[in-house]
Amino acid sequence: MKSYNYYRHLFQDTPKPFAFVDIDLFHRNVRDIISRAGSKKIRIASKSIRCNHLLKLLLNSSVQIQGLMCYSPREAVYLSKAGFDDLLVAYPAMNEADIDAVIQQTLLGKKIYLMTDHEQHLLKIHKRAQLHGISQPVCLDLDLSVEYPGLHFGVLRSRVNSKKSAKTYLNSLSKYPGVTLKGLMGYEAQIAGLGDSGSGNGLKNGLIRRLKKRAIPAVAKRRQVVYDQIKAAGHVLDFVNGGGTGSMESTRTEKCVTEIAVGSGFYSPTLFDHYDNFKHQPACAYGIEIVRKPNKYTYTCAGGGYPASGSPGADKAPSVYLPVGAKLTENEGAGEVQTPVSYKGPQELFLGDPIFLRHSKAGELCERFNELHLVSKGKIIDIVKTYRGEGHCFL
Ligand SMILES: Cc1ncc(COP(=O)(O)O)c(C=O)c1O
């Protein structure tokens, strides 16, 4: 971990608030993630990066990192026009204009896969693709959640979750020549996106680890069964995608998986601090300015309230990163116009100084900033645009 003074010195002339990526830590995360992937390729979950410059940096950093997992068809089209290729849209699209825009890129020879799990997805894409005289590549989203008594362990996404429902999907697929099945994706969110070593959570951590351990073989079995079914039906797939940052150790052991989706691990926000199987570096953070000192131990900063999406909870709030020991106050948290920070440590802090915070999720911080300051070896080496800075807001 770098010190408060390291970053304060670096950003002494930078107007606050600002967001930054420590490229030295980012590269360390890249190396660690590549080693965690074993022999599998890595597809970048772009929602967790939201910056073209860094997406390119990642793709150029290793041949093992190939392709992007996009979060909307409009984003995929934007990235395709910006020169990226091999774009998997991980969530279904029902808007005809969006589907048409993807088909236009397919017509130009670009590789974009649209996500499907329902006959209505297939019908919609088929109709638009037939109008343009092509068959659009699609991917099947296989649900990998597991049911325990009184607990749905996983997310609520695809309706294809068994051999039977996969058969129904494959049967409907044969009615629609305007779509071609080219990929299989299964996201085991309950393993990849659920921390299991949060501090002060001993009992809960133990339970989550046991539930994960039980789910891992069930996930692997279901993915293999459906993959075999797809193959037996004569489809030739370009990829079988699985996992996320938090599940690489189990996803990489599955024979049929060709690639693992990874995004969050590169910035490593606070939600990814609490996993038993890995520890990445806090590469992304933001700085806010101390503008008041209402009492001896409180430093009130301008702005700073960037909570994350998802079920509301303390884990979705930003966390004070530096100086070490500084904390948000219980009454106010991180707010729209001000964030009081309580600090009793040895670091001298003055009005005008920064306090550094980390977001709880990876890419959402980029919806708050037009630019990311890239720092390396004691210098600001570049200032690059986020999607927002390029004028885009996809979801
Ligand atoms: C389909 C899918 N795959 C993979 C991921 C994992 O991404 P990350 O590594 O950013 O957690 C996500 C995250 O939500 C996802 O929706």
The ligand as an ORCA input file, in Angstrom:
! r2SCAN-3c Opt
* xyz 0 1
  C     -22.073    -12.045    -16.739
  C     -20.981    -11.611    -15.826
  N     -19.799    -12.243    -15.892
  C     -18.781    -11.880    -15.096
  C     -18.919    -10.861    -14.182
  C     -17.760    -10.579    -13.274
  O     -17.216     -9.340    -13.386
  P     -16.214     -8.801    -12.282
  O     -14.929     -9.496    -12.459
  O     -16.149     -7.349    -12.593
  O     -16.805     -9.065    -10.941
  C     -20.145    -10.188    -14.079
  C     -20.311     -9.116    -13.088
  O     -21.380     -8.667    -12.755
  C     -21.201    -10.573    -14.928
  O     -22.410     -9.973    -14.883
*
